[in-house]
Each structure stands twice: as structure tokens, then as C-alpha cells.
Amino acid sequence: MSGRQRAVLLALAVVVVVVAFVVIRSTGGDDDETSGAATVEVRDAKPVGGVKDLRWKKGQTIDLTVRSDTADEVHFHGYDVHKDVAAGGSVRFRMPATITGRFIVELEEHEEELANVEVTP
């Protein structure tokens, strides 16, 4: 095998490795995905579509809106933030993700879980 052929094969191998790395990072990066701004719709004191799983990284801004046809207190556990929502109204939790862990957001009086929030390091 000539030196030129080796160089071409080496260049092709580098291209294949780079392309594989880019593809893996863009499709297999579940750990990098975050929820961004999220909304939970509540109908008859239950989350439409079921309990939402949401994720933010520490240092990002948690941005969660709850729209509800049921009056209640929405409690963001762990961060211990409570907001009253009127029937037909909405509340927004916008705060820095400073505490890592898993937290429940619920309609307090109805004891109905709306979202599971995970804040990762």
C-alpha cells in the first residue's frame, strides 16, 4: 500500500469517526435535553395527558405554567413555592434551578400530582 493510499484511508477513517460522533451527540443526548418553558393543563383537577415529567439543569431557569379549570393551591415541593390558581386561571413558576433532585408539583387541596420535576447537576 502506497503512502498516498494510507493517507486517504486515514482521512476517511477520521471523517467516519467525526460523523459518528456528531450523530451520536445529536440523537443520543437525552441527558442534554431540558424542558425549557413548560405548561401543564388541568381539567377537573387532573393533569391533561397525565403527570408531566420535566427536567432542567442546575443554573437554568425553571419556567412552568399551570393552567387550571379548578381553583386550588399549586405547590412546587422542594422549592417550597405555593401559588393560588383561580378556576380558569393560571400561575407561573419562573425561578432559578438552584436545588438538584426530584420534586413534585401538585394541586395541594386535591392532592393531585401534576408534574415530576428533575433538576440535574
RODO-2510 file (C-alpha; in nm, 4 decimals, decimal comma):
residues 121
     n   res          X          Y          Z
     1     m     0,0000     0,0000     0,0000
     2     s     0,1426     0,3344    -0,1012
     3     g     0,1801     0,6338     0,1281
     4     r    -0,0922     0,8156    -0,0627
     5     q    -0,3370     0,5268    -0,0126
     6     r    -0,2601     0,5210     0,3607
     7     a    -0,3249     0,8958     0,3843
     8     v    -0,6585     0,8605     0,2026
     9     l    -0,7652     0,5709     0,4276
    10     l    -0,6623     0,7647     0,7379
    11     a    -0,8563     1,0702     0,6203
    12     l    -1,1647     0,8558     0,5538
    13     a    -1,1359     0,6977     0,8985
    14     v    -1,1188     1,0433     1,0602
    15     v    -1,4260     1,1556     0,8650
    16     v    -1,6187     0,8434     0,9730
    17     v    -1,5257     0,8989     1,3393
    18     v    -1,6233     1,2669     1,3289
    19     v    -1,9571     1,1928     1,1596
    20     a    -2,0324     0,9140     1,4095
    21     f    -1,9534     1,1475     1,6999
    22     v    -2,1831     1,4193     1,5631
    23     v    -2,4675     1,1727     1,5027
    24     i    -2,4354     1,0192     1,8499
    25     r    -2,4303     1,3629     2,0185
    26     s    -2,7343     1,4856     1,8260
    27     t    -2,9542     1,1768     1,8657
    28     g    -2,8404     1,0094     2,1841
    29     g    -2,8168     1,3138     2,4080
    30     d    -3,1166     1,2562     2,6335
    31     d    -2,9066     1,3794     2,9252
    32     d    -2,8722     1,7148     2,7493
    33     e    -3,2434     1,7666     2,6888
    34     t    -3,4272     2,0095     2,9121
    35     s    -3,7867     2,1132     2,9262
    36     g    -3,7486     2,4839     2,8554
    37     a    -4,0799     2,6613     2,9099
    38     a    -4,3450     2,4030     3,0019
    39     t    -4,7196     2,4156     3,0595
    40     v    -4,9466     2,1772     3,2478
    41     e    -5,3164     2,1933     3,1627
    42     v    -5,5518     2,0920     3,4450
    43     r    -5,9080     1,9794     3,3762
    44     d    -6,1380     1,8538     3,6528
    45     a    -5,8431     1,8704     3,8965
    46     k    -5,6336     1,6305     3,6855
    47     p    -5,3406     1,6981     3,4505
    48     v    -5,4477     1,6637     3,0880
    49     g    -5,2427     1,3837     2,9326
    50     g    -5,1200     1,2627     3,2713
    51     v    -4,8423     1,3718     3,5028
    52     k    -4,5662     1,5534     3,3113
    53     d    -4,2008     1,4612     3,3520
    54     l    -3,9911     1,7764     3,3265
    55     r    -3,6171     1,8365     3,3508
    56     w    -3,3911     2,1348     3,3942
    57     k    -3,0213     2,1621     3,4683
    58     k    -2,8923     2,3406     3,7765
    59     g    -2,8322     2,7034     3,6855
    60     q    -3,1070     2,7154     3,4232
    61     t    -3,4389     2,8882     3,4785
    62     i    -3,7349     2,6700     3,5700
    63     d    -4,0300     2,8008     3,3711
    64     l    -4,3532     2,6150     3,4443
    65     t    -4,7059     2,7412     3,3888
    66     v    -5,0119     2,5658     3,5294
    67     r    -5,3453     2,6453     3,3631
    68     s    -5,6378     2,5139     3,5604
    69     d    -6,0145     2,4974     3,5433
    70     t    -6,0063     2,4135     3,9154
    71     a    -5,9317     2,6630     4,1914
    72     d    -5,6610     2,5342     4,4257
    73     e    -5,3135     2,5989     4,5549
    74     v    -5,0319     2,4760     4,3327
    75     h    -4,7353     2,3602     4,5424
    76     f    -4,3884     2,3182     4,3933
    77     h    -4,2356     2,0829     4,6522
    78     g    -3,8656     2,1013     4,7346
    79     y    -3,8501     2,4662     4,6367
    80     d    -4,1487     2,5133     4,8702
    81     v    -4,3263     2,7654     4,6497
    82     h    -4,7055     2,7898     4,6737
    83     k    -4,9315     2,9824     4,4353
    84     d    -5,3085     3,0085     4,4333
    85     v    -5,4707     2,9449     4,0975
    86     a    -5,8275     3,0587     4,0292
    87     a    -6,0703     2,8438     3,8318
    88     g    -5,9997     2,9245     3,4682
    89     g    -5,6719     3,0922     3,5624
    90     s    -5,3034     3,0183     3,5508
    91     v    -4,9925     3,0524     3,7649
    92     r    -4,6323     3,0652     3,6525
    93     f    -4,3296     2,9349     3,8375
    94     r    -4,0228     3,1097     3,6990
    95     m    -3,7196     3,0655     3,9215
    96     p    -3,3552     2,9641     3,9071
    97     a    -3,2883     2,5907     3,9273
    98     t    -3,0666     2,6025     4,2360
    99     i    -3,1590     2,2762     4,4111
   100     t    -3,0823     1,9434     4,2436
   101     g    -3,3131     1,6462     4,2880
   102     r    -3,6646     1,5315     4,2027
   103     f    -3,9660     1,7370     4,3021
   104     i    -4,3417     1,7063     4,2772
   105     v    -4,5752     1,9827     4,1633
   106     e    -4,9294     1,9242     4,2833
   107     l    -5,2743     2,0676     4,3393
   108     e    -5,2439     2,0873     4,7143
   109     e    -5,6076     2,0637     4,8297
   110     h    -5,6973     1,7975     4,5733
   111     e    -5,3718     1,6091     4,6443
   112     e    -5,3316     1,5641     4,2693
   113     e    -4,9829     1,5335     4,1212
   114     l    -4,9336     1,7496     3,8116
   115     a    -4,5632     1,7165     3,7318
   116     n    -4,2410     1,5465     3,8321
   117     v    -3,9556     1,7934     3,8043
   118     e    -3,5947     1,6833     3,7964
   119     v    -3,3070     1,9283     3,8355
   120     t    -2,9762     1,7711     3,7365
   121     p    -2,6252     1,8922     3,8227
***
